[in-house]
Amino acid sequence: MSTFDIILHPTDFSEDSERAFQLACSVARDQFASMVVVHVLSPETLPQRETDEIAIDEALPIVSECHEHFCRMKAQAGEIPISFRIVRGYSVGAILNVAHEENADLIVIASHHHNRFHLQVHGSVAEGLLRQTHCPVLVLRHPAASPSPATLPLDVQKS
């Protein structure tokens, strides 16, 4: 089994992400790893600027909210070495950039329960990471996303 030194956890502060954070903490404790938590602010959530400035204005209310979430997460992580990042961009690309910059050995992310139409139109961040990242991705499925026995292939169904 390979060891993980740096675990990256992308979060949107949802309940699903909270469960994935707990899983990431568990893996970090078992592996004596450090964690990097990243929250991506899409360009649509930030005010338009006349320059191509990439810095995020710390005075924005959304940034203050992120820091409040980060403080709670830090307390939950206990002794795990943990750092937090807020980046701007589009989810998959921004997460991949952070994973590369931080030399992440593992990404732990939640999969949200979306209907097929949503996934066809918007895609899945977890799926995008699975397809493009340089390191393993651990995806924690939403409890409601479990397939019912009627949708499983016949060789997997219980008799």
C-alpha contacts under 8 A as a table, 3 or more apart, distances in Angstrom:
res1	aa1	res2	aa2	distance
3	T	31	Q	6.45
4	F	7	I	6.81
4	F	28	A	7.83
4	F	31	Q	6.19
4	F	33	A	6.19
4	F	105	D	5.34
4	F	106	L	6.53
5	D	31	Q	7.16
5	D	32	F	7.17
5	D	33	A	4.43
5	D	34	S	6.16
5	D	104	A	7.67
5	D	105	D	6.35
6	I	33	A	5.58
6	I	34	S	5.05
6	I	35	M	5.60
6	I	36	V	7.21
6	I	102	E	7.70
6	I	103	N	7.11
6	I	104	A	4.96
6	I	105	D	5.38
6	I	106	L	6.78
7	I	24	A	7.13
7	I	28	A	6.93
7	I	33	A	6.88
7	I	34	S	6.28
7	I	35	M	4.73
7	I	36	V	6.20
7	I	104	A	5.71
7	I	105	D	5.99
7	I	106	L	4.94
7	I	107	I	5.80
7	I	108	V	7.16
8	L	35	M	5.81
8	L	36	V	4.81
8	L	37	V	5.89
8	L	38	V	7.42
8	L	99	A	6.70
8	L	104	A	5.96
8	L	105	D	7.78
8	L	106	L	6.18
8	L	107	I	4.70
8	L	108	V	6.31
9	H	20	A	7.82
9	H	21	F	6.67
9	H	24	A	6.91
9	H	35	M	7.30
9	H	36	V	6.20
9	H	37	V	4.76
9	H	38	V	6.27
9	H	107	I	5.81
9	H	108	V	5.11
9	H	109	I	5.95
10	P	17	S	7.90
10	P	37	V	5.76
10	P	38	V	4.77
10	P	39	H	5.90
10	P	40	V	7.86
10	P	95	I	6.94
10	P	107	I	7.74
10	P	108	V	7.28
10	P	109	I	6.01
11	T	14	S	7.49
11	T	17	S	5.48
11	T	18	E	7.84
11	T	21	F	7.90
11	T	37	V	6.95
11	T	38	V	6.15
11	T	39	H	5.33
11	T	40	V	7.88
11	T	109	I	7.37
12	D	17	S	6.38
12	D	39	H	6.17
12	D	40	V	7.65
13	F	17	S	5.79
13	F	18	E	6.50
13	F	69	H	7.26
14	S	17	S	5.09
14	S	18	E	6.21
15	E	18	E	4.93
15	E	19	R	6.41
16	D	19	R	5.25
16	D	20	A	6.39
16	D	110	A	5.63
16	D	111	S	7.23
16	D	112	H	6.68
16	D	142	H	6.60
17	S	20	A	4.94
17	S	21	F	6.00
17	S	109	I	6.84
17	S	110	A	5.27
18	E	21	F	4.96
18	E	22	Q	6.37
19	R	22	Q	5.17
19	R	23	L	6.42
19	R	110	A	7.52
19	R	140	L	7.94
20	A	23	L	4.97
20	A	24	A	6.09
20	A	108	V	6.46
20	A	109	I	5.76
20	A	110	A	5.35
20	A	139	V	7.97
20	A	140	L	6.04
21	F	24	A	4.94
21	F	25	C	6.12
21	F	108	V	7.54
21	F	109	I	7.80
22	Q	25	C	5.08
22	Q	26	S	6.25
23	L	26	S	5.03
23	L	27	V	6.30
23	L	108	V	7.69
24	A	27	V	5.16
24	A	28	A	6.06
24	A	35	M	7.99
24	A	108	V	5.87
25	C	28	A	4.94
25	C	29	R	6.11
25	C	35	M	7.84
25	C	77	A	6.30
25	C	80	I	7.47
26	S	29	R	5.21
26	S	30	D	6.26
27	V	30	D	5.08
27	V	31	Q	6.02
27	V	33	A	7.87
28	A	31	Q	5.13
28	A	32	F	5.55
28	A	33	A	4.60
28	A	34	S	6.29
28	A	35	M	6.98
28	A	80	I	7.09
29	R	32	F	5.09
29	R	33	A	6.59
29	R	80	I	6.80
30	D	33	A	7.78
32	F	80	I	7.87
33	A	80	I	7.44
33	A	81	P	7.55
34	S	80	I	6.16
34	S	81	P	4.79
34	S	82	I	5.76
35	M	80	I	7.28
35	M	81	P	6.25
35	M	82	I	4.64
35	M	83	S	6.41
36	V	82	I	5.69
36	V	83	S	4.92
36	V	84	F	5.72
36	V	85	R	7.40
36	V	102	E	7.91
37	V	82	I	7.41
37	V	83	S	6.28
37	V	84	F	4.81
37	V	85	R	6.22
38	V	84	F	5.87
38	V	85	R	4.73
38	V	86	I	5.76
38	V	87	V	7.27
38	V	95	I	7.43
38	V	98	V	7.80
39	H	66	C	7.75
39	H	85	R	6.40
39	H	86	I	4.97
39	H	87	V	6.41
40	V	86	I	5.92
40	V	87	V	5.00
40	V	88	R	5.46
40	V	89	G	6.52
40	V	90	Y	7.28
40	V	91	S	6.07
40	V	94	A	6.87
40	V	95	I	7.51
41	L	45	T	6.40
41	L	46	L	7.33
41	L	86	I	7.12
41	L	87	V	6.06
41	L	88	R	4.61
41	L	89	G	6.26
41	L	90	Y	7.69
42	S	45	T	5.57
42	S	46	L	7.13
42	S	88	R	5.62
42	S	89	G	5.03
42	S	90	Y	5.55
42	S	91	S	7.26
43	P	46	L	5.44
43	P	47	P	7.96
43	P	88	R	6.37
43	P	89	G	5.88
43	P	90	Y	7.46
44	E	47	P	7.58
49	R	52	D	7.09
49	R	53	E	7.48
54	I	88	R	7.39
56	I	87	V	7.57
56	I	88	R	7.44
57	D	60	L	5.83
57	D	63	V	7.64
58	E	63	V	5.86
58	E	64	S	7.15
59	A	63	V	7.00
59	A	64	S	7.14
60	L	63	V	5.36
60	L	64	S	6.58
61	P	64	S	5.05
61	P	65	E	6.26
62	I	65	E	5.07
62	I	66	C	6.34
63	V	66	C	5.01
63	V	67	H	6.36
63	V	86	I	7.96
64	S	67	H	5.13
64	S	68	E	6.34
65	E	68	E	5.10
65	E	69	H	6.39
66	C	69	H	5.15
66	C	70	F	6.14
66	C	86	I	7.86
67	H	70	F	4.87
67	H	71	C	6.19
68	E	71	C	5.22
68	E	72	R	6.61
69	H	72	R	5.27
69	H	73	M	6.25
70	F	73	M	4.96
70	F	74	K	6.03
70	F	84	F	6.94
71	C	74	K	5.11
71	C	75	A	6.42
72	R	75	A	5.22
72	R	76	Q	6.37
73	M	76	Q	5.00
73	M	77	A	6.12
74	K	77	A	5.13
74	K	78	G	6.65
74	K	82	I	7.12
75	A	78	G	5.54
77	A	80	I	5.64
77	A	82	I	7.64
87	V	94	A	6.99
88	R	94	A	7.04
89	G	93	G	7.23
89	G	94	A	5.49
90	Y	93	G	5.82
90	Y	94	A	5.76
91	S	94	A	5.31
91	S	95	I	6.01
91	S	125	V	6.63
92	V	95	I	5.27
92	V	96	L	6.09
92	V	125	V	5.68
92	V	128	G	6.09
92	V	129	L	6.17
93	G	96	L	5.10
93	G	97	N	6.18
94	A	97	N	5.11
94	A	98	V	6.37
95	I	98	V	5.15
95	I	99	A	6.08
96	L	99	A	4.98
96	L	100	H	6.17
96	L	129	L	7.21
96	L	132	Q	7.86
96	L	133	T	6.35
97	N	100	H	5.16
97	N	101	E	6.10
98	V	101	E	4.97
98	V	102	E	5.89
99	A	102	E	5.32
99	A	103	N	5.82
99	A	104	A	5.00
99	A	107	I	7.83
100	H	103	N	5.08
100	H	104	A	6.59
100	H	134	H	7.97
101	E	104	A	7.93
104	A	107	I	7.06
104	A	135	C	7.11
105	D	135	C	5.66
105	D	136	P	6.99
106	L	135	C	5.74
106	L	136	P	5.14
106	L	137	V	5.80
106	L	138	L	7.30
107	I	135	C	7.29
107	I	136	P	6.44
107	I	137	V	4.68
107	I	138	L	6.05
108	V	137	V	5.94
108	V	138	L	4.74
108	V	139	V	6.02
108	V	140	L	7.55
109	I	126	A	6.73
109	I	137	V	7.47
109	I	138	L	6.36
109	I	139	V	5.13
109	I	140	L	6.26
110	A	126	A	7.31
110	A	139	V	5.56
110	A	140	L	4.72
110	A	141	R	6.17
110	A	142	H	7.23
111	S	124	S	7.97
111	S	126	A	6.18
111	S	139	V	6.19
111	S	140	L	5.81
111	S	141	R	4.93
111	S	142	H	5.87
112	H	141	R	7.04
112	H	142	H	5.71
113	H	141	R	7.96
113	H	142	H	5.73
113	H	144	A	6.71
113	H	145	A	5.73
114	H	118	H	6.04
114	H	119	L	6.52
115	N	118	H	5.46
115	N	119	L	6.52
116	R	119	L	5.14
116	R	120	Q	6.12
117	F	120	Q	5.12
117	F	121	V	6.19
118	H	121	V	5.25
118	H	122	H	5.72
118	H	123	G	7.15
119	L	122	H	5.23
119	L	123	G	4.41
119	L	124	S	6.06
120	Q	123	G	5.67
123	G	127	E	7.63
123	G	128	G	7.70
124	S	127	E	5.12
124	S	128	G	6.14
125	V	128	G	5.02
125	V	129	L	6.21
126	A	129	L	5.18
126	A	130	L	6.19
126	A	139	V	6.79
127	E	130	L	4.99
127	E	131	R	6.26
128	G	131	R	5.23
128	G	132	Q	6.22
129	L	132	Q	5.23
129	L	133	T	5.40
129	L	137	V	7.30
130	L	133	T	6.14
130	L	136	P	7.76
130	L	137	V	6.17
133	T	136	P	7.56
133	T	137	V	7.97
141	R	145	A	6.51
141	R	146	S	7.68
142	H	145	A	5.24
142	H	146	S	7.48
143	P	146	S	6.07
147	P	150	A	7.96
147	P	151	T	6.08
147	P	152	L	6.68
148	S	151	T	5.50
148	S	152	L	6.77
149	P	152	L	5.23
149	P	157	Q	6.00
149	P	158	K	7.93
150	A	157	Q	7.94
152	L	156	V	6.23
152	L	157	Q	6.12
153	P	156	V	5.49
153	P	157	Q	6.56
154	L	157	Q	5.32
